[in-house]
Amino acid sequence: MARVLVIGAGLAGLACALEATTAGHHVVVLERSSRIGGRGTSQNIDGLPIGFGPHLFLKKGPLHDLSRKLSGIKMKASPIQLHKVEIVGSGIVRPSNDTGLSLERKRLLRSSMNEDPIVKGCQFISNWSFGKSEKRYIALQKNKLLVSNEGWSGMVGRLAAALDEVGVFIECGLEVVQIDREKATLSDGREIEADVFVLACGPAASRKLVQPLNAEQCDRVFSQLKRTTASFIEAGLDSKPLLEKQAVVDVEQQLAVLDYRAIQPRLGLEGSHLSAVAVGGLSTDPGPTLYSSPKHRLESLNLFLNQRAAGWHQHIVHHSEQEKITILDSGQYKIPQLAFAKHGVLFAGAWVESEHELSDAAVFTGRTAGRVISSLLG
């Protein structure tokens, strides 16, 4: 049995803790912020799961499978559907009232290398990037990118409840400032002994922690990561300004808005829950520069909503927004999970090598880290 310290209580850290505990290890989870879940969570405010920008997860993917296993209560999830997705300048992706055009678009979407706005719009809403994950792009076409009736807080709650049942200790508000082969030092000076460290705290924090272990290797491993930021707006409304549409995408400006309630009616029949995002576009992001500052990007997102969800400002029940948040921690390159394994350190998160992306990658790499702990002690 190993003493495992998981640093970070997002989806990756929680999934790792579950897997490691199942394997018989003693696990402690520490989280720097005041809440668990990381970016993949939300707060239920008057029945609205207000979060940090739009999320979709893969049907029968790592997150979906794990969430379904952790509770006797069946989770309801519904897919975003292409006959309700609009690409600005090109119309509905697969219009249900035009069979010929719908079939033509279906053939068009099979060519993921095509530069047509329809293809690029579907790539964007699948991955919040262009041409990154074929798996999620295909899943969108097959009605397999989902929204849960529980919101992200409900799905994270399933993981937290399962950990509580098996006695895994999770403590928030604690920052780890240093690790070595045998212990972690907290910002308040306390030390926690551990045999294995799982860094599920994001690439920036992870890099700082492993830098003293091997600076040259750290720079080589982490320097290739390309971070993409985003601005977002979340709004609960007492109206339906998108009408029957589930999403609208502006390919050129890299903007999108989803109505969660239009995708998953169990979130509430009345009103709408808009989740809008502007991805990249700053000089510090990969790709073309579209915006002069995070503030400019957020202003453009507000303008987009004013155009595509007319009158939304007059119907706000709850509202939140943020100028700058990391939405993608990696481009084509990702960190090898075992890059620092000889130091007793494993990595977990969407920025770690796997066949998945976004929340599914976080859960997949978390569970994988939990499974390989025993091999580090051999």
C-alpha positions as CSV (number, residue, x, y, z in Angstrom):
1,M,0.0,0.0,0.0
2,A,1.3,3.4,-1.0
3,R,0.7,6.8,0.7
4,V,-0.6,8.9,-2.2
5,L,-0.9,12.6,-2.1
6,V,-3.2,14.0,-4.9
7,I,-2.6,17.7,-5.5
8,G,-5.7,19.2,-7.1
9,A,-9.3,18.3,-6.6
10,G,-10.6,18.8,-10.1
11,L,-12.0,16.0,-12.2
12,A,-8.5,14.5,-12.7
13,G,-7.6,14.6,-9.1
14,L,-10.9,13.1,-7.9
15,A,-10.9,10.4,-10.5
16,C,-7.3,9.5,-9.5
17,A,-8.2,9.4,-5.8
18,L,-11.1,7.0,-6.6
19,E,-8.9,4.7,-8.6
20,A,-6.0,4.7,-6.2
21,T,-8.3,4.0,-3.2
22,T,-9.9,1.1,-5.1
23,A,-6.3,-0.3,-5.6
24,G,-5.8,-0.3,-1.9
25,H,-3.7,2.8,-1.4
26,H,-4.0,5.4,1.3
27,V,-5.0,8.7,-0.4
28,V,-5.2,12.3,0.7
29,V,-6.4,15.0,-1.7
30,L,-5.4,18.7,-1.3
31,E,-7.0,21.6,-3.2
32,R,-5.6,25.2,-3.3
33,S,-9.0,26.9,-3.9
34,S,-12.0,26.9,-1.6
35,R,-14.0,24.4,-3.6
36,I,-13.5,21.1,-5.5
37,G,-14.2,20.5,-9.2
38,G,-11.7,22.9,-10.8
39,R,-13.0,24.4,-14.1
40,G,-15.3,21.5,-14.6
41,T,-17.9,22.5,-12.0
42,S,-20.7,24.9,-11.4
43,Q,-22.8,26.5,-8.7
44,N,-26.5,25.7,-8.5
45,I,-28.2,29.1,-8.2
46,D,-32.0,28.9,-8.1
47,G,-31.8,25.7,-10.1
48,L,-29.3,27.1,-12.6
49,P,-25.9,25.4,-12.7
50,I,-23.9,28.5,-13.4
51,G,-20.3,27.5,-14.4
52,F,-17.2,28.5,-16.3
53,G,-18.1,28.4,-19.9
54,P,-19.7,25.6,-22.0
55,H,-18.8,22.0,-21.5
56,L,-19.8,18.9,-23.5
57,F,-18.8,15.3,-22.7
58,L,-18.5,12.2,-24.7
59,K,-21.3,9.6,-24.5
60,K,-19.8,6.4,-23.0
61,G,-16.6,8.3,-22.6
62,P,-14.5,8.3,-19.4
63,L,-16.5,11.0,-17.5
64,H,-19.9,9.6,-18.6
65,D,-18.9,6.0,-17.6
66,L,-17.5,7.0,-14.3
67,S,-20.4,9.2,-13.3
68,R,-22.9,6.5,-14.1
69,K,-21.1,4.0,-12.0
70,L,-21.0,6.1,-8.9
71,S,-24.6,6.4,-8.0
72,G,-27.8,4.4,-8.0
73,I,-29.6,7.4,-9.4
74,K,-29.6,7.3,-13.1
75,M,-28.1,10.3,-14.8
76,K,-30.0,11.8,-17.7
77,A,-28.0,13.2,-20.6
78,S,-29.0,14.6,-23.9
79,P,-26.9,15.3,-27.0
80,I,-26.4,18.6,-28.9
81,Q,-28.0,18.0,-32.3
82,L,-26.8,19.4,-35.6
83,H,-30.3,20.3,-36.9
84,K,-30.4,22.8,-34.0
85,V,-26.9,24.3,-34.5
86,E,-26.4,27.4,-36.5
87,I,-23.1,28.5,-38.1
88,V,-23.1,32.3,-38.7
89,G,-23.1,32.9,-42.5
90,S,-24.0,29.3,-43.3
91,G,-27.3,28.6,-41.5
92,I,-28.3,25.5,-39.7
93,V,-25.7,22.7,-40.0
94,R,-28.2,20.0,-41.0
95,P,-31.7,21.6,-41.6
96,S,-34.5,19.3,-40.9
97,N,-36.8,21.1,-43.4
98,D,-34.3,20.6,-46.4
99,T,-33.5,16.9,-46.9
100,G,-31.2,17.5,-49.9
101,L,-29.1,20.2,-48.1
102,S,-29.0,18.1,-44.9
103,L,-27.6,15.1,-46.9
104,E,-25.1,17.4,-48.7
105,R,-23.9,18.7,-45.3
106,K,-23.6,15.2,-43.9
107,R,-21.2,14.3,-46.7
108,L,-19.3,17.5,-46.2
109,L,-18.8,16.9,-42.6
110,R,-17.1,13.6,-43.2
111,S,-14.1,15.5,-44.6
112,S,-12.6,16.9,-41.5
113,M,-9.8,18.6,-43.5
114,N,-12.3,20.7,-45.4
115,E,-12.0,24.5,-44.8
116,D,-15.8,25.0,-45.2
117,P,-17.3,27.1,-42.4
118,I,-19.7,24.2,-41.6
119,V,-16.8,21.8,-41.0
120,K,-14.8,24.4,-39.0
121,G,-17.8,25.4,-36.9
122,C,-18.4,21.8,-35.9
123,Q,-14.8,21.3,-35.1
124,F,-14.8,24.4,-33.0
125,I,-17.9,23.4,-30.9
126,S,-16.5,19.9,-30.5
127,N,-13.1,20.8,-29.1
128,W,-13.0,24.7,-28.7
129,S,-10.3,24.5,-31.4
130,F,-10.0,23.6,-35.1
131,G,-9.1,20.1,-36.2
132,K,-7.8,18.9,-32.8
133,S,-9.8,15.8,-31.9
134,E,-11.4,13.6,-34.5
135,K,-13.1,11.6,-31.8
136,R,-15.2,14.4,-30.5
137,Y,-15.8,15.8,-34.0
138,I,-17.3,12.4,-35.1
139,A,-19.2,12.2,-31.8
140,L,-20.9,15.5,-32.6
141,Q,-22.1,14.1,-35.9
142,K,-23.4,11.0,-34.2
143,N,-25.3,12.8,-31.5
144,K,-22.8,11.7,-28.8
145,L,-21.7,15.0,-27.3
146,L,-23.8,15.4,-24.2
147,V,-25.2,17.7,-21.5
148,S,-26.2,16.3,-18.2
149,N,-29.4,17.0,-16.3
150,E,-27.3,17.4,-13.1
151,G,-25.0,20.1,-14.3
152,W,-21.3,19.9,-13.6
153,S,-21.8,20.4,-9.8
154,G,-23.9,17.2,-9.8
155,M,-21.4,15.2,-11.7
156,V,-18.5,16.4,-9.4
157,G,-20.8,15.7,-6.5
158,R,-21.0,12.1,-7.5
159,L,-17.2,11.7,-7.4
160,A,-17.0,13.6,-4.0
161,A,-19.7,11.5,-2.5
162,A,-18.0,8.3,-3.6
163,L,-14.7,9.4,-2.1
164,D,-16.5,10.3,1.2
165,E,-18.0,6.8,1.4
166,V,-14.6,5.2,1.2
167,G,-13.0,7.6,3.7
168,V,-10.8,9.6,1.4
169,F,-9.8,12.9,3.0
170,I,-10.2,16.1,0.8
171,E,-9.1,19.4,2.2
172,C,-9.5,22.7,0.4
173,G,-7.6,26.0,1.0
174,L,-4.2,24.3,1.2
175,E,-1.4,25.1,-1.2
176,V,1.6,22.8,-1.8
177,V,4.7,24.8,-2.4
178,Q,7.3,22.1,-2.6
179,I,7.6,18.3,-3.0
180,D,10.5,15.9,-2.8
181,R,10.8,12.1,-2.7
182,E,9.3,11.7,0.7
183,K,7.2,14.7,1.6
184,A,5.2,17.8,0.5
185,T,5.6,21.2,2.2
186,L,2.5,23.4,2.5
187,S,2.4,27.2,2.3
188,D,1.7,27.3,6.1
189,G,4.9,25.3,6.8
190,R,3.3,22.0,7.5
191,E,4.7,18.8,5.9
192,I,2.8,15.7,4.6
193,E,4.7,12.5,4.0
194,A,3.9,10.5,0.8
195,D,5.3,7.8,-1.4
196,V,3.7,9.0,-4.6
197,F,2.6,12.4,-5.7
198,V,-0.1,12.9,-8.4
199,L,-0.1,16.4,-9.7
200,A,-3.6,17.2,-11.0
201,C,-3.2,20.9,-10.3
202,G,-2.7,22.2,-13.9
203,P,0.5,22.5,-15.9
204,A,1.7,25.9,-14.4
205,A,1.5,24.7,-10.8
206,S,2.9,21.3,-11.7
207,R,5.8,22.8,-13.5
208,K,6.8,24.9,-10.4
209,L,6.6,21.8,-8.2
210,V,8.8,19.6,-10.4
211,Q,11.3,22.3,-11.4
212,P,13.6,21.7,-8.4
213,L,13.6,17.9,-9.0
214,N,15.2,18.2,-12.5
215,A,15.2,21.7,-14.0
216,E,16.6,20.7,-17.4
217,Q,14.0,17.9,-17.9
218,C,11.2,20.2,-16.6
219,D,12.0,22.9,-19.2
220,R,12.2,20.3,-21.9
221,V,8.9,18.6,-21.0
222,F,6.8,21.7,-20.3
223,S,8.2,24.3,-22.8
224,Q,6.2,22.8,-25.7
225,L,2.8,23.3,-24.1
226,K,0.6,25.9,-25.8
227,R,-2.1,27.4,-23.6
228,T,-5.3,28.9,-25.0
229,T,-7.4,31.3,-23.0
230,A,-11.1,32.3,-23.3
231,S,-13.7,34.7,-22.1
232,F,-17.1,33.5,-21.0
233,I,-20.6,34.6,-20.1
234,E,-23.1,32.5,-18.3
235,A,-26.7,33.7,-18.0
236,G,-29.9,32.3,-16.7
237,L,-32.8,33.9,-18.5
238,D,-36.6,33.9,-18.2
239,S,-36.9,34.0,-22.0
240,K,-35.7,31.9,-24.9
241,P,-33.8,34.3,-27.2
242,L,-32.2,31.5,-29.3
243,L,-35.7,30.1,-29.9
244,E,-35.3,26.4,-30.8
245,K,-31.6,26.6,-31.6
246,Q,-29.2,24.8,-29.2
247,A,-26.1,26.6,-30.3
248,V,-24.8,29.4,-32.6
249,V,-21.2,29.5,-33.7
250,D,-19.2,32.3,-35.3
251,V,-16.2,30.6,-36.9
252,E,-14.3,33.8,-37.9
253,Q,-14.4,35.4,-34.5
254,Q,-14.1,32.0,-32.6
255,L,-17.3,32.7,-30.6
256,A,-20.1,30.4,-29.6
257,V,-23.2,30.3,-27.4
258,L,-25.0,27.2,-26.2
259,D,-28.4,27.0,-24.5
260,Y,-28.1,24.1,-22.0
261,R,-31.8,24.0,-21.4
262,A,-32.5,23.6,-25.1
263,I,-30.1,20.6,-25.2
264,Q,-31.2,19.0,-21.9
265,P,-34.8,19.9,-21.1
266,R,-34.6,18.3,-17.6
267,L,-32.5,21.4,-16.6
268,G,-35.8,23.3,-16.7
269,L,-38.6,23.8,-19.2
270,E,-38.9,27.5,-18.6
271,G,-36.4,30.1,-19.8
272,S,-32.9,29.3,-21.0
273,H,-29.4,28.9,-19.7
274,L,-26.9,30.5,-22.0
275,S,-23.2,29.6,-21.9
276,A,-21.2,31.7,-24.3
277,V,-17.5,31.6,-25.0
278,A,-14.9,33.5,-27.0
279,V,-11.8,31.3,-27.5
280,G,-8.2,32.5,-28.1
281,G,-7.6,35.5,-30.3
282,L,-5.1,37.2,-28.0
283,S,-1.5,37.7,-29.0
284,T,-0.5,35.3,-26.2
285,D,-2.8,32.5,-27.6
286,P,-1.9,30.1,-30.4
287,G,-3.4,31.1,-33.8
288,P,-4.4,34.5,-35.2
289,T,-4.7,37.6,-33.1
290,L,-8.3,38.8,-33.2
291,Y,-8.6,40.9,-30.0
292,S,-6.4,43.6,-28.5
293,S,-7.1,42.5,-24.9
294,P,-9.2,40.2,-22.7
295,K,-11.5,43.1,-22.1
296,H,-11.9,43.6,-25.9
297,R,-12.6,39.9,-26.3
298,L,-15.3,39.9,-23.7
299,E,-16.9,43.0,-25.2
300,S,-17.0,41.2,-28.6
301,L,-18.7,38.3,-26.9
302,N,-21.3,40.6,-25.4
303,L,-21.9,42.1,-28.9
304,F,-22.2,38.6,-30.3
305,L,-24.9,37.8,-27.8
306,N,-26.7,41.0,-28.5
307,Q,-26.8,40.1,-32.1
308,R,-27.6,36.4,-31.8
309,A,-29.7,36.3,-28.6
310,A,-31.5,39.7,-29.0
311,G,-32.9,41.1,-25.8
312,W,-31.1,38.7,-23.5
313,H,-30.0,41.6,-21.2
314,Q,-33.6,42.4,-20.3
315,H,-34.3,38.9,-19.1
316,I,-31.4,38.0,-16.8
317,V,-32.2,36.0,-13.7
318,H,-28.5,35.2,-12.9
319,H,-25.4,36.2,-14.7
320,S,-21.6,35.8,-14.5
321,E,-18.7,36.6,-16.8
322,Q,-14.9,36.4,-16.9
323,E,-12.4,38.2,-19.2
324,K,-9.7,35.5,-19.1
325,I,-9.6,31.9,-18.1
326,T,-7.6,29.0,-19.5
327,I,-9.8,26.7,-21.7
328,L,-7.1,24.5,-23.3
329,D,-3.9,23.7,-21.5
330,S,-2.3,22.2,-24.6
331,G,-2.2,22.2,-28.3
332,Q,-1.1,19.1,-30.3
333,Y,1.5,18.4,-27.7
334,K,0.7,17.0,-24.2
335,I,2.9,16.1,-21.2
336,P,3.8,12.4,-20.8
337,Q,2.1,11.1,-17.6
338,L,5.3,9.3,-16.5
339,A,7.8,12.1,-17.3
340,F,8.8,12.4,-13.7
341,A,7.8,8.9,-12.5
342,K,11.4,8.1,-11.3
343,H,10.9,11.0,-8.8
344,G,7.6,9.4,-7.6
345,V,5.5,12.0,-9.5
346,L,2.6,11.3,-11.9
347,F,0.7,13.9,-13.9
348,A,-3.1,13.9,-14.5
349,G,-5.3,16.4,-16.4
350,A,-6.5,17.4,-19.8
351,W,-2.9,18.5,-20.6
352,V,-1.5,15.0,-20.1
353,E,-1.1,12.5,-22.9
354,S,-4.2,10.5,-23.7
355,E,-6.6,9.6,-26.5
356,H,-9.2,12.0,-25.1
357,E,-9.7,15.8,-24.8
358,L,-11.1,18.2,-22.2
359,S,-13.1,16.8,-19.3
360,D,-12.9,13.2,-20.7
361,A,-9.1,13.5,-20.8
362,A,-9.0,14.8,-17.2
363,V,-10.9,11.8,-16.0
364,F,-9.0,9.3,-18.2
365,T,-5.6,10.4,-17.1
366,G,-6.7,10.6,-13.5
367,R,-7.8,7.0,-13.5
368,T,-4.7,5.9,-15.4
369,A,-2.5,7.6,-12.8
370,G,-4.4,5.8,-10.0
371,R,-3.8,2.4,-11.7
372,V,0.0,2.8,-12.2
373,I,0.9,3.8,-8.7
374,S,1.7,0.3,-7.6
375,S,4.2,-0.1,-10.4
376,L,6.2,2.9,-9.1
377,L,6.8,1.1,-5.9
378,G,8.1,-2.1,-7.5
